[in-house]
Amino acid sequence: MPEIRQAFADDLIDEGFIDLPWIKQNLKEGRKKVLAQLRADGHYHYVEDTVRELEWWACFRPPPPPVPQRPPSPAPGVTARPAPPPQKKVGRNEPCPCGSGRKYKHCCGKPG
């Protein structure tokens, strides 16, 4: 018991798991009674398979598969249209894509 008291005094034992009154109570009850209580409690048992014992811990489970994201729905009354195809860059001396027949630089590409 002196070593146990010293371990508590040196702050080597996390009292969130075990405290000195619990130890004193178990020592008073006796070894046979305490072991019988432990055997009856399913939480306390020898670890025979470490992997199986730790599988339920969140840090040892694989992450869940990602949830597929649906595209946002359009506002009510608005019809969804597919995005237009990407436009090819028009050179200054090429015909204007508006269909006027003039060069781009003299039509839609003319500075404002």
Backbone as CSV, one residue per row, in Angstrom:
resi,resn,N_x,N_y,N_z,CA_x,CA_y,CA_z,C_x,C_y,C_z
1,MET,0.812,-1.202,0.000,0.000,0.000,0.000,0.858,1.271,0.000
2,PRO,2.035,1.285,0.648,2.838,2.507,0.601,3.230,2.895,-0.832
3,GLU,3.535,1.923,-1.685,3.905,2.225,-3.077,2.717,2.813,-3.844
4,ILE,1.531,2.311,-3.561,0.335,2.823,-4.237,0.078,4.261,-3.815
5,ARG,0.175,4.526,-2.513,-0.013,5.908,-2.025,1.018,6.845,-2.659
6,GLN,2.265,6.363,-2.778,3.312,7.201,-3.367,3.027,7.473,-4.847
7,ALA,2.512,6.472,-5.558,2.169,6.664,-6.967,1.088,7.734,-7.118
8,PHE,0.098,7.739,-6.212,-0.927,8.790,-6.244,-0.313,10.142,-5.895
9,ALA,0.569,10.174,-4.906,1.213,11.427,-4.499,2.071,11.994,-5.626
10,ASP,2.712,11.109,-6.394,3.561,11.550,-7.506,2.750,11.856,-8.765
11,ASP,1.430,11.750,-8.665,0.525,12.011,-9.788,0.820,11.093,-10.977
12,LEU,1.106,9.825,-10.676,1.363,8.834,-11.724,0.105,8.073,-12.128
13,ILE,-0.962,8.277,-11.380,-2.203,7.540,-11.635,-3.295,8.535,-11.982
14,ASP,-4.000,8.288,-13.072,-5.109,9.146,-13.493,-6.331,8.783,-12.659
15,GLU,-6.727,9.678,-11.785,-7.849,9.397,-10.892,-9.193,9.400,-11.618
16,GLY,-9.195,9.700,-12.897,-10.415,9.557,-13.679,-10.725,8.090,-13.951
17,PHE,-9.716,7.228,-13.786,-9.898,5.784,-14.015,-9.957,4.997,-12.707
18,ILE,-9.160,5.404,-11.741,-9.078,4.673,-10.479,-8.673,5.662,-9.385
19,ASP,-9.239,5.486,-8.184,-8.858,6.373,-7.092,-8.520,5.560,-5.852
20,LEU,-7.912,6.224,-4.893,-7.439,5.548,-3.680,-8.571,4.920,-2.866
21,PRO,-9.729,5.574,-2.695,-10.821,4.912,-1.963,-11.276,3.604,-2.629
22,TRP,-11.284,3.555,-3.957,-11.683,2.328,-4.662,-10.691,1.205,-4.363
23,ILE,-9.403,1.536,-4.377,-8.371,0.537,-4.079,-8.540,0.025,-2.653
24,LYS,-8.738,0.937,-1.701,-8.916,0.530,-0.304,-10.127,-0.377,-0.143
25,GLN,-11.235,-0.039,-0.811,-12.461,-0.850,-0.726,-12.222,-2.253,-1.281
26,ASN,-11.533,-2.342,-2.420,-11.269,-3.658,-3.015,-10.317,-4.480,-2.161
27,LEU,-9.347,-3.844,-1.553,-8.445,-4.587,-0.666,-9.188,-5.104,0.560
28,LYS,-10.152,-4.316,1.063,-10.938,-4.734,2.229,-11.852,-5.909,1.879
29,GLU,-12.421,-5.925,0.664,-13.349,-6.990,0.256,-12.632,-8.319,0.052
30,GLY,-11.390,-8.289,-0.301,-10.637,-9.526,-0.487,-10.527,-9.920,-1.945
31,ARG,-9.483,-10.656,-2.231,-9.142,-11.031,-3.598,-10.219,-11.865,-4.280
32,LYS,-10.740,-12.909,-3.591,-11.721,-13.806,-4.215,-12.998,-13.070,-4.621
33,LYS,-13.496,-12.221,-3.733,-14.733,-11.506,-4.038,-14.531,-10.529,-5.191
34,VAL,-13.425,-9.807,-5.181,-13.150,-8.824,-6.236,-12.982,-9.522,-7.585
35,LEU,-12.249,-10.627,-7.613,-12.067,-11.359,-8.875,-13.386,-11.922,-9.386
36,ALA,-14.253,-12.385,-8.490,-15.566,-12.895,-8.908,-16.399,-11.775,-9.521
37,GLN,-16.326,-10.571,-8.930,-17.064,-9.428,-9.487,-16.526,-9.054,-10.872
38,LEU,-15.216,-9.099,-11.022,-14.613,-8.773,-12.317,-15.005,-9.791,-13.388
39,ARG,-15.030,-11.071,-13.016,-15.423,-12.104,-13.991,-16.870,-11.929,-14.427
40,ALA,-17.714,-11.469,-13.528,-19.135,-11.289,-13.844,-19.358,-10.061,-14.724
41,ASP,-18.440,-9.110,-14.688,-18.571,-7.884,-15.483,-17.897,-8.100,-16.837
42,GLY,-18.674,-8.008,-17.930,-18.150,-8.267,-19.272,-17.125,-7.259,-19.764
43,HIS,-17.014,-6.111,-19.093,-16.051,-5.100,-19.537,-14.626,-5.425,-19.127
44,TYR,-14.469,-6.231,-18.101,-13.136,-6.532,-17.589,-12.767,-7.966,-17.955
45,HIS,-11.759,-8.117,-18.796,-11.286,-9.437,-19.189,-9.876,-9.303,-19.754
46,TYR,-9.198,-10.434,-19.832,-7.863,-10.412,-20.416,-7.955,-10.123,-21.904
47,VAL,-7.001,-9.380,-22.405,-6.953,-9.079,-23.829,-6.188,-10.206,-24.506
48,GLU,-6.882,-10.922,-25.371,-6.241,-12.020,-26.097,-5.987,-11.644,-27.553
49,ASP,-6.778,-10.758,-28.103,-6.616,-10.318,-29.484,-6.677,-8.788,-29.495
50,THR,-5.523,-8.158,-29.548,-5.447,-6.697,-29.450,-6.191,-6.015,-30.591
51,VAL,-6.051,-6.520,-31.799,-6.722,-5.898,-32.950,-8.230,-5.926,-32.756
52,ARG,-8.763,-7.075,-32.334,-10.207,-7.189,-32.121,-10.673,-6.253,-31.009
53,GLU,-9.864,-6.089,-29.982,-10.218,-5.216,-28.865,-10.282,-3.748,-29.279
54,LEU,-9.438,-3.357,-30.225,-9.344,-1.942,-30.592,-10.128,-1.575,-31.847
55,GLU,-10.706,-2.551,-32.535,-11.411,-2.264,-33.790,-12.557,-1.280,-33.616
56,TRP,-13.193,-1.266,-32.477,-14.336,-0.378,-32.279,-13.914,1.056,-32.023
57,TRP,-12.633,1.313,-31.732,-12.163,2.682,-31.532,-12.267,3.428,-32.851
58,ALA,-12.746,4.653,-32.815,-12.936,5.439,-34.035,-11.625,5.654,-34.787
59,CYS,-10.525,5.806,-34.069,-9.253,6.082,-34.745,-8.718,4.865,-35.495
60,PHE,-9.271,3.673,-35.241,-8.807,2.472,-35.928,-9.780,2.004,-37.002
61,ARG,-10.875,2.731,-37.201,-11.844,2.374,-38.246,-11.537,3.141,-39.514
62,PRO,-11.748,2.539,-40.678,-11.537,3.302,-41.918,-12.586,4.404,-42.010
63,PRO,-12.255,5.502,-42.673,-13.237,6.583,-42.797,-14.427,6.117,-43.630
64,PRO,-15.603,6.669,-43.353,-16.780,6.271,-44.136,-16.637,6.753,-45.575
65,PRO,-17.291,6.075,-46.512,-17.206,6.526,-47.912,-17.843,7.898,-48.053
66,PRO,-17.336,8.704,-48.979,-17.912,10.048,-49.137,-19.350,9.971,-49.642
67,VAL,-20.150,10.902,-49.175,-21.545,10.977,-49.594,-21.590,11.715,-50.923
68,PRO,-22.189,11.111,-51.966,-22.232,11.809,-53.258,-23.026,13.101,-53.138
69,GLN,-22.494,14.146,-53.711,-23.131,15.454,-53.666,-24.004,15.645,-54.897
70,ARG,-25.235,16.070,-54.675,-26.131,16.376,-55.793,-25.918,17.817,-56.195
71,PRO,-26.008,18.097,-57.495,-25.881,19.503,-57.899,-27.059,20.289,-57.336
72,PRO,-26.855,21.562,-57.028,-27.965,22.347,-56.484,-29.105,22.446,-57.486
73,SER,-30.317,22.373,-56.970,-31.474,22.476,-57.872,-31.730,23.947,-58.177
74,PRO,-32.223,24.238,-59.381,-32.490,25.638,-59.729,-33.642,26.190,-58.895
75,ALA,-33.718,27.495,-58.834,-34.798,28.146,-58.098,-36.133,27.786,-58.741
76,PRO,-37.225,27.821,-57.972,-38.535,27.489,-58.558,-38.854,28.390,-59.742
77,GLY,-39.368,27.804,-60.789,-39.747,28.548,-61.985,-38.610,28.768,-62.962
78,VAL,-37.403,28.349,-62.602,-36.248,28.522,-63.481,-35.907,27.162,-64.071
79,THR,-35.784,27.121,-65.376,-35.415,25.862,-66.014,-33.902,25.765,-66.086
80,ALA,-33.403,24.628,-65.768,-31.947,24.423,-65.801,-31.506,24.170,-67.231
81,ARG,-30.459,24.828,-67.651,-29.904,24.640,-68.995,-28.487,24.125,-68.849
82,PRO,-28.073,23.300,-69.777,-26.684,22.850,-69.711,-25.749,24.020,-69.969
83,ALA,-24.590,23.962,-69.374,-23.601,25.022,-69.568,-23.172,25.045,-71.033
84,PRO,-22.960,26.248,-71.588,-22.529,26.311,-72.989,-21.127,25.741,-73.118
85,PRO,-20.801,25.202,-74.294,-19.457,24.654,-74.464,-18.429,25.786,-74.356
86,PRO,-17.241,25.469,-73.904,-16.231,26.521,-73.787,-15.949,27.143,-75.152
87,GLN,-15.831,28.460,-75.152,-15.612,29.183,-76.401,-14.133,29.165,-76.770
88,LYS,-13.919,28.982,-78.056,-12.566,29.040,-78.593,-12.150,30.503,-78.654
89,LYS,-10.907,30.795,-78.309,-10.429,32.168,-78.355,-10.371,32.616,-79.824
90,VAL,-10.916,33.793,-80.073,-10.980,34.324,-81.439,-9.815,35.279,-81.634
91,GLY,-9.069,35.074,-82.696,-7.966,35.983,-83.029,-8.496,37.283,-83.625
92,ARG,-7.717,38.358,-83.550,-8.156,39.670,-84.043,-8.476,39.659,-85.535
93,ASN,-7.733,38.896,-86.340,-7.922,38.915,-87.791,-8.853,37.815,-88.292
94,GLU,-9.472,37.061,-87.394,-10.402,36.002,-87.806,-11.792,36.599,-87.962
95,PRO,-12.665,35.877,-88.692,-14.040,36.370,-88.837,-14.722,36.446,-87.469
96,CYS,-15.554,37.419,-87.278,-16.247,37.613,-86.010,-17.245,36.474,-85.791
97,PRO,-17.319,35.898,-84.582,-18.240,34.788,-84.331,-19.708,35.217,-84.323
98,CYS,-20.005,36.513,-84.380,-21.410,36.950,-84.379,-22.070,36.707,-85.730
99,GLY,-21.250,36.445,-86.771,-21.816,36.137,-88.087,-21.956,37.342,-88.994
100,SER,-21.370,38.487,-88.644,-21.503,39.696,-89.473,-20.674,39.618,-90.740
101,GLY,-19.643,38.772,-90.774,-18.791,38.658,-91.950,-17.580,39.565,-91.861
102,ARG,-17.550,40.469,-90.881,-16.387,41.342,-90.731,-15.341,40.673,-89.856
103,LYS,-14.113,41.223,-89.834,-13.067,40.722,-88.963,-13.429,41.071,-87.521
104,TYR,-13.012,40.233,-86.632,-13.310,40.412,-85.213,-12.840,41.775,-84.712
105,LYS,-11.638,42.225,-85.173,-11.089,43.483,-84.675,-11.926,44.695,-85.117
106,HIS,-12.711,44.575,-86.201,-13.543,45.670,-86.684,-15.022,45.524,-86.246
107,CYS,-15.326,44.431,-85.529,-16.728,44.185,-85.151,-16.830,44.110,-83.605
108,CYS,-17.044,42.937,-83.085,-17.240,42.776,-81.643,-15.963,42.953,-80.835
109,GLY,-14.793,42.853,-81.467,-13.533,43.010,-80.776,-13.017,44.429,-80.778
110,LYS,-13.802,45.358,-81.316,-13.396,46.762,-81.412,-13.377,47.360,-79.995
111,PRO,-12.273,48.029,-79.636,-12.238,48.645,-78.314,-13.336,49.688,-78.172
112,GLY,-13.917,49.736,-76.957,-15.087,50.490,-76.641,-15.101,51.889,-76.839
